[in-house]
Amino acid sequence: MNYISFKKIFYLGIFVLLYSYGSFAQYTTDYSPLKSSGTLPEEFVKTARALSEEDIKTIGYGTDRIAKEQFIVSSNYYLRDLLLSGDVLINDPLGIYVNKVADELLKNDPELRKQIHIYVTKSPDVNAHAFDKGFVFINVGLLAQLENEAQLAYVLAHEITHVVKKHSVNQYIENIKLDRGTSTYENGSYEARDIAKYRFSQENETEADAEGLVRVKESGYSVKALNGAFDVLQYSYLPFELVDFKKSFFEDEYLILPDTVFLKKTAAVKSNDDYDDTKSTHPNIRKRRSAIEPDLAVSDEASRKKYIVSEEEFKKAREIARFESCRLYLVDRDYVNAIYAAYILLEKYPDNVYLKKIVAKALYNIAISKSGSKRYKSRYIYSVANNAKLSSKSYSIPDYEKIEGASQRLYYMLDNLEAKELNTVALSYTFKAHKKNPDDVVLTMLTDSLFSEMVNANQLYLTDFSKSSKAQLKFLDTAKIQEVKVDSTAEESKYSKIKKQQQKVEIETDENFIKYAFVGLLQDNEFVKRFTKAARGLTRKAEIKKDNLTYKERRKIEEQIAKENKNKYTLLGIDKVLFLEPFYMKVKSVGGYDMVNYFESEDKQVKLAEIQKKCAAKLKLNYDMISTKNMTTGDMDRYNLNSLFNDWMTERFNHGDNPEELVVGSDEMKSLIEKYGTKYLVWTGIYNEKTRKSHNTYFFILFNLETGEVMKYETRYTNSKDNTDLITSFVYNSLMYVTKKPK
């Protein structure tokens, strides 16, 4: 090698390093979650009714016409709800890249490419799904796990096959036939017909695997790389990387976690690819892998590529997906996964504020749940929208014994730390992050909340923490140590000797490690001042011990509490609220099956919104409406706004009735509160079910967007028709108590 060629290679290497570093340099200090941009696609602004009416015209007449009509209407309304839910990203970096891969995959079939609409959805689940209308959705969680672009191409080819083969409608029609016992596929017992539904679905999946492989072969993508796609699916329950967790992540010179909370050996990854798939919509991984393996051999593999669009773009998209997954784990209340995902990324980007806030928020919510589990009684909020009840039980860390791989240590550690210990760890981590980023309002707020939790919930004060480290105390003899606590002039007794010995043992062991956790932080004036302020401003009322009170005294206290609760939850005196688009569903039971009347439900939803506005006007209640009705292609701001509120609502319901858990979306809510001039959000809805009689379930929920507290929750049940007068009386009565001022 001569000097010139060596020099060229040297500079080429430098260029590659700089280019690689530069492309990810934007994540060095911060990250902004993905938002939709540009204009709304036409398919987003068409109403579900209009889409359904258009599609119904295209189906012919035959024995399956009624079933096809039902499928068209239900799938269009479901699709419309998904498109406007805020979970679908538009013109975002991930979606742009995925569509480039689709362009490459379908470059020889331009007509089909025009029919396919591909979007990325905000979900941490490792999954993708498709609609017969040509919509393909790729989850953020899947992009975070893929190994290369060829695997993404195969996933897209699989989902496109579902579209081309109309698998969804065929499955729907076959399920109806199986339920009615008219299917030629299976006419046995009820259980046999039920299992046949899964078998039929599995056959569709096998076809999608095979046809997807054919499509990839027609492209220039590597076929050999596709086998790894099944590894991605098989191990999808694991984090996107397996990195050994070290407890030093939370430690410093003085805060040393005891070895007892650190798992010495983690469970091996032992996923079984040959699981029982009798009642699964997909064949097990071994069957899927075996089915396509014979066709993976191609003569031109050497000329095929893992990356055609760009390896750099793939890696950048995957990195974005991993950053997004951290936030999505928080929204799903999957706090340990959120911490572990952020931990992995912090190894690459140790100064990233976004990741540190992910860790701080997750630690805070786990700590709140641990210390609050005895303070809050479990009760239920019923979500009529999906006919499910959402429990308010405190968050509990998943059983570490069921976790495989390196992350098990984190589950074990967080599970074994007591409430006050976890509070100490969380405060230490968050305050240090705050000191490096003093202008970050979220870290400041979290720090204050953790100080408050320390004092109010765990009853730990500055005096409970040592200003001297264990190392410093070891240099003092036990007599000098004891002088701090015992009168030096007093005669040494059996008890003073015991105390000396106890303190000596404490210094020489890991016992009571939190006592020495803040030695360094107690040198910080801000830390001491804020801790002192929290101790002076107790926010939680001390529990009243009634054991020694007379019956009359107990009754007086209970009456006072009842009066406070009545004023707090009934008479609110609110001047302005935000109305979230109301919910309305009309269901008719036919032959034992619940059939949704989507058209009438939509009409009734519009009517409920009008009633809500009229009642508010009569009560002189100011309001703004957050709605997706009558959106145009230029309404991207409105779309993003609705996305923010839906994200907030989803997470708030996940939290149940513990108002002290932090909602991730609260950051954005502050600016919206200022914009609209109110912190109160109202959501109403009616579930109307008709069998022989009409059954109405009406619900009314008033949220405080600032604190996440449910200010008012009300349900009413009637067996009368859902006429305008009845609905008006429900809405007016609820809003009256919202506007009425307490005496």
N, C-alpha and C positions, 0 to 999 in steps of 0.2 A: 504494500500500500504506500503510495507516495504522499508527500506533504499536502498537495492540493486536495486529493480525495479525502484524506483524513480531516482536513479543515472543513470541507463541505459537510461531512457526516457530523462533525462536532456541532456546527451551527444548525444543522437540521435537527439534531437532538435538542438543542437549546430552544429552537422554535417550537418543537412539539411540546416540550415541557411548559413553555410560557403559554402556548395556545390552550393546552389542557387546563392549566391553572386559571387562565383568564376567563374561560367559559364558565367556571364555577366560582369565580371571585365574588360575584354578587351575593353569594351566601355566606361570605366570611363574617359579616357582622349582623345581618338581619335577613328577613324573608317576609314577603307580603302574600297572604293567601290568594289563591286564584279567584278572579272575578270574570264574569262574562263581559264582552265588549262589542262594539260595532252596532249593527242593526239586527233586529230579531228576524230569523228566517220566516218565510211565509207560512210554513207548516206549524209555527208556534202561535200564530194569531188567528188561524181558522178555528171556529167553534167545533166542539165534538159533534154537535147536532148536524152542522153543515157537512162535516166529513162523513158522518154516518149515512146521511141521505144520498150523498154522491156515491158511496160505496155500494149501497143497497141496489142502486140502479144497474150495477155491473154484474150482479149474480143472476143466474138463470132460474128457471122454475124446476122444481123437482122435490123429491122426498126430504132433502136436507135443507130446503130453503129457509124454513123457520129457524132452524138451529144456526144457520149461517147469519141470518139477520140478528139473532141474539148475540152471536159472537162479535159481529161487526160493531154493534152499538156498545157493548160492554168493553171491548178492546179499545175503541176510539175514546171513550170517556176515561178509561184507565191511562191511555197514552197521553191524553190532554192533561190529566192531573199530574202525570210525571213530568211532562214538558214544562209546566208552569209551577212546579213544586220548588224550583230554585236549586234542585239537586243536579240539574243538567247544565253543563258549562257550554258557552257559545263563544266562538272566536278566541279561545284560550290557547296557550302554547301547547298543551297536551293534545287537545282536539285537532289543532292545525297539523301537528306531527303525525298523529294517527291517520288522518285523512290523506296525508302524503303517501303513507304505506299502502292505504287502500287504492290510491291512484295507480301505484306501481303494480299491485296485485291484479287489478282489473283493467290494465292498460289495453288488453286485447279484447275487452268486452265493454266498449264505451256506453252502449245502451243500458246495460245493467248498472254501470257506475252511476248513471244519472238517477236511477231509482233508489239508490242506497244512501241513506242519511246516517252519518256516524257521529256520535257524541260521547264525551267522557262524563261520567257521573261521579258525584262526590260521595263515594262509599268506600270504606276500607276493606270490604269483602273482596276476596280474590275470585272475581266472577265477571261474566259478560252475558248479555241476553239480547234477544232480537224480537221484533214484531213483524208480522206478515206484511205490513204496509211498507217495509223497507227500512225501518229504523233499527240501528244497531247501537247498543250502549256498552261501553267498556268502563269498568270501575277503576277508580284511582288505585285501589288496593291491588288489582291485577298488574297494572303498569309498574307498581313498585317492586314486584316480584320477578318479572320476566328477565331472562338472561340475555336475549338478543332480539334483533328486529325480525328475524325469520320466524321466531316463536309468535311474535305479535301478528305477523302475516297469517300464520296458521289459525290463530284464534279468530281473526277476522274472516278467513275463508270458511271456518266452521259455522260462524253465526250467519254469514251470507247464504250458506246452504239452507239453513232453517228458513230464511226468507224465500228463497227460490222454490223450495219444496212445499211451502205453505204448511209447515209442521204444526203451527199453533192452532189453526182452524181445524185441521184434520184431527188433532188430538182432542179438541173441544167436542167435535161431532161424535167421535168414537166414544168419549166418556159418557155422553148422553145416551148413546145406544147401549153401552154396557150397563148403565144405571137402569135403563128400561128393560133390559133383557132381550133386546132386539139385534144385538151385534152378532155377526157371523164370526167374529174374532174369539168370543168366549161367551157361552150361555150357561155356565155352571152355577155354583152357589154364589151368594153375595160376596163371600171372601175371595173366591176365585176370580170374580169379575173385578173386584177391587185391585187384586194383584195384577190382573191383565192390563189395567190402566198404566201401571208402572212399566210393565213389559213393553207395551206399545210405545211409551215415551223413550225407553231404552233403545228400541229399534230406530227411532228417529235420530237419537244421538249417535248411534253407530253409523247411520247413513251420513250424518253431518261430518263425522270424523273422516269417513272414506272419501266423500265428495270434496271435502276441504283439502285433503291431501292431493287429489287430482288437480285442483285449482292451483295449489302451491307448485306442483310439478310443472304446470304450464307457465309459471313465472320463472324468474332467475334466482329465486331464493333457495338457500341450502335446504335439502331434504333431511340430511343427517342431523341437523340441529333440532329438528322437530321432536325427536324423542324426549328431549329435555322439557318440552312443554308439559308432558305428563308428570314429570318430577315436580314442576311448579304446582300443579293441581294436587298431587299426592301430599306435598308438604306445605300446603297453603295455610295450615293452622299455625305454622311457625313464623317467627318474625322474618323480615326480609333479609336479614343477615344474622349469623350466629357468632356473636362476639362475647367473650368471657366477661362477665360482669364483676367489677372490683368494688368492694365497699369503700375504697379510698375515694371514690367519686363523691361521696358525701362527707368525707373526713377532712380534718385539717390537723395542725400541730396539737390541738387541745381536744377536739372532738374525735374521740377514738371509739368506734363501735366495737362492742365485745365480740369475740369469736363465736359466741353461742348463737348469734343471729345470722351467722354466715355458714351456708351449707357447704361442707367440704367436698362433696361429690354430687354431681348433678345426674339426673336420669338420662340414659341414652335415648336417642331418637329411634323409635321402633314402630314407625307407622306401617300398618299392614295394607298392602295394595289389593289384597284378595278378600276384602270384607264382604259380608252378606249384603247383597244389593236387591234382595227380593222386593223391598218396599222403598226403592230409590228411583228417582226419575232418570238417573244416569247409570250405566253399567259401571262396575268397579274398575279401578285404574288398570288392574292386570288384564282384564278382558279388553279394555280399550287399547292398551298398548300392544297386546298380542294380535288384535284384529288388523292393525295397520303395519305392524313390523315387517311382514313379508314384502310390503310394497314400498318400503323405505329405500331399497337399493335402486339406484339410478346410475346409468353409465356415465353421465356427464357431471357427477357431483363435484369434481375438481374445478369446474368452471362456475359453479354456483356460489352464492355469497350469503353470509349471515346478515350483511348490511348492504342495502342498495340505496336507500334514501341517504342515510348518514349514520355512522357509528356515534359520532359526536352528538347528533340530535337525539339519538336513542338514549344515550347516557344522561343527557341533560333532562330529557323528559322523565326518565326513571328517577332522577334525583329530585325533581319537582314533586313527583308522585309520592316520594318518601317523606318529604317535608309536609305535604298535604295530609298524609296518613297520620302524622303526629296529632294534628288538630282534629281529624275525624275520629281518632280513638277517644279523644277527650269528649267529643259530642256524644259518642256512644257509651260514655261512662266506663270505658275500658282503660282505666288509669295506669295500670302497671304496664300494659303494652305501650301506652303513650310515653311513659318515662323511659322504657327500654329503647324504643325507636329513636327518641331524642338523644339518648345516651350513645347509641351507635353513630349518629350524625355528628354529635359533639366531638367525637374523636377526630373527625375531619375538620370541623369548624368550631374550635373551642371557645371562640368569642361571639358566637351567634346568639343574639338577644332573644330572638323568636324561640329558639330551642330551649333556652334557659327558662323562659316564661312557660313553656309547655311543661317542663319538669316542676316548676314552682306551683302551677295551677293544679297539676295532678296530685302532688304532695299535699297541697292545701285541702283538696276535697277528700283525700283518704284520711287525713288527720281530723278533719271536721266530722267525718262519719264515725271514726273510732271513738272520739271523745263525746260525740253526740248521741251514740246509740242508746244510752240510758235516759236521755233527756226527752226524746221524742217518741210519742206513742204512734204505733203503726196504724195508719188508716188508709183508705183508698180514694183515689180520684178516678172516676169512671170516664173513659174516653168513649163517648157514644159513637164517634166517627168511625171507629173500627171495631166497635162492639166488644172492646177488651178493657180489663181493668189494670191500671198501672199502680203497682204497689209503692208505698212510700217507705218501705224498709230501708234502713241505712245500708249504704254500699258495703259490701264485704269482699275482701280479696279472694279471688278464686283459689281453690285448694291447690297448694303447691305440688302435692303428690301427683296431680293429674297433668302437670306441666312437664314437657320434655325439653332437653337441651339447655343451653347456657343461661337463658333467661330465668330458669328455675330459682337461681340464687336470689334474684331480686324479689320474686314472689315470696320466698321463704323469709327474707330479711324484713320486708314490709309487714308480713303477717305476724312475725314474732316481736316486733317492736310494740311496746305498750303505747297508749294514747299520748301520754306526756313525753315519752321518748321520741315518738314520731313528730310531735309538735316541735320539739327541740331541734330535730334534724331539719325539718321543713323551714323553721325560722332561720337557722344558721345558713342554709343554702340560699334562701330567698333574700336575706339581708345582704349577704355578700354579693349576690347578683345585682341588687339595688345599688350598692356602693359603687360598682363599676358602671352602672347606668342610672345615675341619680335623677335624670329627667324622665324616665319611663314611669308613667302614672300607674300602670298595671302592677309593676313590681312594688311601687310605693304602697298601693292599696293592699296588696297581698301581705306585705310586711306588717302593716297596721292590724290587719285581720288576725294574723298569726300571733302578734303581741296580745291582742284581746283574747284570743283562744287560750293562750298560755295562762293568763290571769283568771279569766272568768270560768273556763271549763276545767282546766287542770290545776288551778290554784297554786301556781308557781310564781314566785316573786323574785326580785333581784337578790334578796337575802338567801334564797335557796341555791344560788350559784356561787362557786368559789372564784375569788379573784386571783388565786395562786394555783399554779398547775400542780399535778401530782409530782412531777420531777422536782419542783421547788420544795414541796412539802417533805419529800423524802430526805432532804438535806437537814431538816429540822428534827431534833429528837422529840420523842413523844411527850416529854414534859412541856416543851415549848408549844407544841401543838395544842396541848390541853389547856395551856394558859389562856388561850383565846376564848375558851368556853367555860372554864371552871375558875372560881376564885382561888388565886394562888396562895392566899393566906390560910385557906381552909385545910384542915387535916385530910390527907389522902385517904380515901375510903375504898371499900370494895367496889362501889359504883363508879367512882372516878377511874379506877383501874380498868373496869370493863369498858368504859367509854374510850379510854386511850387505846385499848386493844382493838376495839371496833373500828376506830378511825385509822389505825395502822393497817388493818386488814383491807379497809376500803381503798387506801392509797396504793396498796401493793397488788390489788386485783382489779377486775373490770366492773365490780359492783358499783352501782349508782354512777355510771359513766356520765350522765347528763349534768351532774353537779359541776364537772370541770369542762363542760362543753363550750362555755362562753368566756373562758379566761382571756382570749384574745379580743373578743368583741366588747368586753367590759372596759377595754381601754379606749373604746370609741365613744365620744360624747353623744353623738346622735343616737346610738344604740341605747345608751343609758337613759337619755331623755325620753325617747319614745316608749321604752319599757315602763318608765316611771309614770308617764302620761296614761298608759293603758291601765296601770294599777289604780290610778286616781279616778278614772272614769269608768267604773264597772258598768257594763251594759246589760248584763243579765241580772234579773232579780234573784236574790237568794231564796232558796226553797223554804217555805213556811212549815215548820214542824208542828203538826197538829196534835201529836200524841198527848201532850200535857194540857191542852186547852179544854175548856168546858164546851158542852154542846152548843150553847148560845154563842160563844166566841167563834167556834168553827163555822156556824151558820152565817155569821156576820162576814167572815172572810170569804166564804163561798159566794155569798150574794154580791160582794164587792167585785170578785173575779168575774162573775156572770155579767155584771153591769158593764165592766170594762170590755169584755168580749163582745157584748151586744153592740156597744158603741163602735168597737173596732171593726167588726165584720158586717154590721148591718147599716148603720148610719154613717156615711162616709163624707158627705159634703163635697163631692168632686165636681169641678166646673167643666173639665174637658177630658175626653177620652179618645183613644184610637179604636175604631171598629175594624177587626179583622174580618175578611169575607166570611159570612156565616156558612154553616154546614146544614144541608138538608138532604135526607134520603127517604124515599118512599119505597117500601118493600112489600111485595104481595106473595103470600105463600100459595104455591101451586103444586099440588101433588106431593106435598112434603118438602118441596124445594123453595127457597127464598129467591124470588126474582126481583131485581131492582128495576123500577120504572125510571130510567135515566132522564127521559124528556120531561116528565112531570116533576121529577126531583129538581131539575134545573129551573123550571118555571117557578117552583115553590121557593127555591133559594133566592131568586130575584125578588119575589114577593116579601120574603122575610127581611131582606136588606131594606126594602122600602118601608116596611112597618117599623124597623129599627130607627130609621131616619125620622119618621113622623113622630114617634114616641119621644125621641131626643129633643125634637123641636118643641113639642108641647111642654116638656119639662125644662126647656131653656138650657139644655146640655149641649155645649159645643163639642164638635167631633170632626175627625178626619177619617176617611175610609181607605183602608189598604186592600186593594182589589186587583184582580187580573182580568176583570170583565172589559170587553171592548178594547183590548190592547191592539196597537198598530206596530208596524215594523220599527218605528222610531221610539218605542217605549222601553228602551234598554234600561234606563234609570229606574223605571217602575218595576221592571223584571228583577233587577238586582236588589231593590228595596224589599220586594216580596220574598226574595231568597233569604235575606237577613232575618226577617221576621219568622219565616218557617224554620230556619236553623235554630233560632232562639227557642221557639215553641217545642221543637222536637227534643232538644236537650232538656228543656224545663220539665217536660213530661217524664223524661227518663229519670229525673231526680226525684219524682214523686212529691211528697209533701215536706221535704227538708229544705226550708228556705235559705239555710246557711251555706249550702253547696253552691259554689261559684259556677255560673253559666258562662261558657266560653264567649258567646256572642254578646255578653254584657258590655264589652269594650265598644262595639259599634253602637249599641243602644244609647249610650250617653250622648253621642252627637245627634241621634234621632230624637231624643227627648228634648234637646235644645231646639231642634228644627221645628218640631210640632207643638212645643209648649205644653207637653203633658207626659207623665210617666206611666199612665194607666192604659192598659190594653184590654179590650172586651172581645170575647169570642162566644158566640151563641150558636145553637143548632137544635134541630129536631130530627128524631128518628121515628118515622111513621111506619108501623107494620100492620098489615091487614090480613087477618085470617077470616074468622066469622065477624069479628068486630075490629074497629080501628084502635090501635094502641099507640099512644104518643109518648115519647120520652123527650122532654125539653131540658136543655142544660144551658147554664149561664156561668161563665168564668171571667173574673176580673183579676188581671195580673198587675203587679207593680214591676215595670220593666227595669227599674233601678236596683231593686233588691231580689227580684224573682219571687216575691211572696204572693201567694194566692189571697187576695183581699176579700174575695167573695166567691163562693161556689154554691150553686143551687141546681137542683134537679126537680122536675115535676112530672108526674105520670097521670095520664087520663085515658079513658076508654072511649072518648067521643071523637068525632071527626076533626081533622085539623083545619077548621075553618078560620077565616081572617079574624073574627072577634076573639076566638080562643087564643090564637097566637099573639094578638095585640095585648090581651090582658096579661099574658105571661111576660112579654117584653117590657111593657109599661111598669109592671110591678117591680121587676128586677132593677130597672133603671131609676125608679123612684127612690129606692133605698140607696142607690149610688149617689144621687144628687142631694138627697135630704141631709141637712146638717145635724150633727148630734147636739143634744141639748147640753 
